[in-house]
Amino acid sequence: MAMDFHHVTLGQRVLFGAGRAAENVAGEVSRLGATRVMVVASPAEETVAQQVCRDIDVAVFHDGVAPHVPVERAEAARKAAAEHAIDLIVSIGGGSTTGLAKAVALTSGIPIVAVPTTYAGSEATNVWGLTEASRKTTGVDTAVLPVSVVYDAQLTLSLPAELSVASGLNALAHCVDSMWAPRADPINRALGAEGIRALTEGLPTIQADPSNLEGREQALYGAYLSAVAFASAGSGLHHKICHVLGGAYDLPHAQTHATVLPYVLAFNAPAAPDAERRMAAAFGADTAVAGLNALRAELNAPRALKDYGFDESNIDEAVELVLPVVPPSNPRSVSADDLRDLLRSAHAGDNFPS
């Protein structure tokens, strides 16, 4: 069959090297000619941020990070950037930290150098998200894509194994969605498949030995590939569901993705046989669902949304919120009953797909 597709690869510098974050950040600040740097990092990342930024002059450290980027936090960060005449943002942390930096860049155009400490992947996408009145809005804008990403596996060593698993499965969800999202093409499917392979190798290594640097590097590499694929392919059914759940019910981002993923994969896989075979091969399993199940079992992955604050009484409302944003390109048509069944299973952690 002849290939016929349009593909966009986003342009950014990637500097990958264990123990080299401070050196690489200083190099990027110099290369970009920045003189007024704002460092965005949560209070929990303060020590790491000080270490990473030891070789640069920092105009202000901003720690107003919160999950799902509440609008009021975004406005406070934008005000801080304006008051200090900031010309570069260095974000150090996970997806919420990167998201806050993106919120500033969205309205100011200030470039970002991102230094991830989890496997969230936000650093490699041009997707932003803001939450207001319990509703999360997402969008795409080239202004929010970090100009550079500095990956240093040593910075992830303090991430507990449990959170590493959830964050890594969030990255895996990017890979899976990239197989059938609205702009899925052969290039981002290839990136997604390699991301699955790397994460399937790296995450069990981290689970067995959280201090294993090679496992951490594989997970970071896989997370980067997953994000590049996701940025190109767009947001599929899985991410539409999880964005609604996170914004409306303030659920933890990574754990929500880790919990919902197997149900979406089982729902879509039968209707996308080519993607299913590619994912199965990447997992090293007979089927994609079997591969994901085996990985989740090995990792003791998050299992039920009820464990993270999602109440069964909210399912009908969640269905009403998700249904209008289901991508028309999803491999299967999606009804309200389909979503209701999926969310009931994910809430309880039962009817586990096999």
C-alpha positions, -999 to 999 in steps of 0.1 A, spaced: 0 0 0 13 34 -9 21 58 19 3 92 19 7 114 50 18 147 63 42 148 93 55 177 114 85 173 136 88 200 162 122 217 164 141 218 198 175 210 211 179 179 233 209 175 256 210 141 272 237 131 298 237 118 333 253 142 358 256 170 332 224 191 339 242 221 355 267 222 327 241 219 299 218 244 315 246 270 318 255 263 282 220 269 270 216 301 290 249 314 274 239 302 239 205 320 241 221 352 255 198 353 284 205 377 313 172 376 333 164 340 342 134 328 361 136 293 375 103 275 380 104 247 405 82 233 432 93 236 468 100 199 468 125 205 439 143 235 455 175 216 464 177 201 429 170 235 413 198 251 433 222 224 421 211 226 385 214 264 384 247 267 403 265 280 373 240 307 362 227 339 376 190 336 386 168 367 388 140 350 406 130 315 418 93 309 414 77 279 433 40 284 427 35 250 411 2 230 413 -12 201 394 -32 209 363 -20 245 363 -48 265 379 -54 298 362 -46 318 393 -12 301 396 -5 309 359 -14 346 365 9 348 395 38 334 375 32 357 346 32 387 369 65 375 385 81 372 350 69 406 340 80 423 372 115 409 369 119 415 331 125 378 325 140 368 292 144 330 298 125 305 319 143 274 333 117 248 345 130 220 367 105 193 377 76 173 364 47 180 342 30 205 365 62 225 366 67 225 329 30 233 325 34 264 346 64 276 326 43 270 294 15 291 308 40 320 311 54 314 276 19 313 261 12 349 269 47 363 269 67 344 243 95 340 268 116 309 258 118 278 281 147 255 289 131 225 304 148 201 329 125 172 336 128 152 368 99 128 359 88 109 328 58 133 321 70 142 286 54 177 286 88 192 279 88 178 243 53 190 233 37 222 222 6 214 242 -5 236 271 -32 231 297 -50 254 323 -76 246 348 -104 271 358 -136 263 378 -128 226 377 -125 225 339 -92 218 322 -87 235 289 -58 224 266 -44 239 234 -15 238 210 9 267 205 44 268 192 52 295 218 50 269 246 74 244 231 107 245 252 136 256 230 158 231 247 154 201 269 181 190 294 178 153 303 198 140 333 189 106 347 206 114 379 178 140 386 152 112 386 170 91 412 150 107 440 117 99 424 103 70 444 97 37 425 59 40 429 58 75 413 83 64 387 60 36 377 30 60 374 49 86 356 64 60 332 30 46 325 18 81 317 46 82 291 34 48 278 0 63 274 15 89 250 29 61 230 -4 42 228 -24 73 219 1 81 192 -10 49 173 -44 62 166 -47 99 175 -61 123 149 -27 130 132 -12 95 136 13 87 108 40 61 102 67 82 117 51 89 151 39 53 152 75 42 149 86 66 176 57 54 198 67 17 193 103 24 203 91 44 233 70 14 244 101 -9 240 123 15 260 98 20 288 90 -17 290 127 -23 295 134 6 319 105 6 343 109 -29 357 146 -22 362 136 9 382 110 -11 402 136 -37 411 164 -12 419 154 25 420 191 35 420 197 18 387 209 47 364 206 26 332 170 19 339 163 56 346 180 65 313 159 40 293 128 55 309 138 91 301 146 81 266 113 63 262 94 93 277 110 117 253 101 95 223 66 92 236 62 129 239 76 136 204 52 110 190 23 125 210 31 161 199 29 150 163 -1 127 165 -23 147 188 -45 138 217 -65 106 214 -93 91 233 -72 82 263 -59 117 268 -93 133 263 -107 111 291 -78 118 315 -78 155 309 -115 157 318 -109 136 349 -79 155 361 -94 189 356 -129 182 368 -121 161 398 -85 171 406 -72 136 402 -34 130 402 -22 132 366 2 102 363 -19 78 384 -50 87 364 -33 79 331 -18 47 345 -52 35 357 -73 44 326 -48 32 300 -55 -6 299 -92 0 295 -88 24 265 -62 0 249 -86 -30 253 -114 -9 238 -95 4 207 -71 -25 199 -96 -48 182 -105 -20 157 -68 -11 149 -51 -44 140 -20 -29 124 -13 -7 155 -21 -35 178 5 -58 161 31 -30 163 24 -25 200 24 -62 208 59 -65 191 72 -36 211 59 -52 244 74 -85 233 40 -101 238 14 -120 217 -10 -91 220 -8 -55 231 -32 -59 259 -13 -90 272 19 -70 270 5 -41 290 -11 -64 315 22 -83 321 41 -50 325 15 -36 349 15 -67 370 53 -67 372 52 -30 382 23 -33 407 8 -4 388 -21 18 399 -54 0 394 -85 18 405 -96 54 401 -115 51 435 -80 49 451 -72 85 439 -104 103 448 -128 96 419 -163 90 432 -186 66 414 -214 93 416 -193 114 392 -193 89 363 -224 101 345 -212 137 347 -177 126 334 -193 108 305 -212 140 295 -179 160 296 -159 134 277 -183 125 249 -182 158 230 -144 158 229 -139 122 216 -118 124 184 -138 115 153 -108 95 141 -109 71 170 -107 35 156 -141 27 172 -172 48 176 -177 57 212 -211 59 228 -221 72 262 -227 36 273 -191 27 262 -177 55 283 -198 47 312 -187 10 312 -151 20 308 -152 45 337 -171 21 359 -144 -5 354 -116 19 358 -132 33 390 -135 -1 406 -104 -16 391 -123 -47 381 -134 -62 348 -97 -59 340 -91 -64 303 -74 -95 291 
